[in-house]
Each structure stands twice: as C-alpha cells, then as structure tokens.
Amino acid sequence: MSGMELQQELITRKMEIPIIMVTGYGEVPLAVRALHAGAIDFVEKPFSDQLLLDRILQAIEEDKKTRAARAEYADVAGRFAQLSQREREISDLVVTGCPTR
C-alpha cells in the first residue's frame, strides 16, 4: 500500500490523525494531493533526523489544538441541544442582534 493509499484508508475509516508524508520522490503533484487530502507536511528523502522530529512535534501541537477546538465545539453543541424550543428561539434572536425582551 502506498502512502497515498494509506492516507485515503485513514480518511475512509475517519481516523483523524496528523499525517506527515515521507517520500523519496519529491513530485509536486504528489505533494499537492497529499496536502489537499489533509497531510500536515510533506518531507522528501534524504532528510535529517532533527527535521523529522521537528515536524512530528509541530504536528502533535497542531493536533492538540484541533482536538481542543473540537471538544469545545462538542461541549457548546451539547449545551445547545439541552435548550428548550423557546430558549433556542431566543438564542437565535440574540445571535442576530435582537434584544432579549
């Protein structure tokens, strides 16, 4: 299985993990496809160990931020789901700038 096939399989299975594509063939179209499909980075061989470690740490930090944002969104969505119909109507009006009276 190629790296691109693995990336597609992870997407199909909804396994949202950061992907760093490593290749010995630095083809621009391949890099563009990988990045458009959600890869965090594209590293061409040969590379230094430190470069790869730096990119991994960067990917982990970005993933932490993404997961925190998703958790916050899920929390807000959960709270919103608990509102009564009237509370939702009022919330919609407040969001559009109407007073609560």
N, C-alpha and C positions, 0 to 999 in steps of 0.2 A: 504494500500500500504506500503510495506517495504521501508526502507531507500535505499536499492539497487535498488528497482523498481523505486523509485523517482529519483535517480541518473540517471538511464537509460532513464527515460522520459525526464529529463532536457537535456541530451545529444541528444536525438532524436529531440527535439524542438530547438536545437542549442542555448540553454540558457547557455552561458558560465559564470557561477558564481562560486566563490570558495565554495567548499563543505567540511564540517567537519562532518565526520560520527561519531555519538554518539551511543554507544551500551551497553547493559547490558551483552552481551555475547562476551567476548574477544577472539573470534576464529581467529587464524592466517590466515586460508584460506579466511575468510570473509574480514579481513583487507587487505590482499594482493589484492583481487578482487576489493575492493573499491579504493585502491590507484592506481592500474593499470588503472582503469576506469577514473581516474582524480581527485579523492578526495585529498584535501590538507593535511588532517590529519585524524586520527582515534583515538577517545577518548573513553576509557572504563569507564563505571559507576562502582563505585561511583567516582566522580571527584570533585575537589574544584571549586568554582565559579571563583576564580582567574585564575586557569589553563585554563578554558574555555575562559575567557576574553582575556588572553594572546594569545591563539591560534586564536581567532577571529581577534585580532589586527594584528597578523602575516599574516593571510590570506588576510586581507584587504590591507596590504602593498604589498604583492606578487601580488595581483590582480591589484593594481595601476601600478606596474612595467610592468606587462604583457600587460595591456591596452595601456600604453605609447609606448611600443615597437610595438604593432600592429598599433597604429596610425602613428608612424614614418614610418613603412613599407608601409602603405597605402599611405602616402604622397610621398614617393620615387617612388612607383609604379605608382601613378598618374602623377608625373612629367615625368617618363619614357614613359608613354603612350602618352604624348604630343610631344615626339620627332618625327621628320620626319624619313622616312625609312633610309636615308643616315646618319642621326645623330645616329640612332640605330646601324648601321653597324660600324661606327667609335667608338661608345661606346663599342661594343663587342671587337673590336681590342685593344682598350686601356685597357680593363679589362684583356685581355690575355697577356698584356705587350708590345704590339707593339707601336711604336711611332705614333704620330698623323699626321705625314707628308704623 
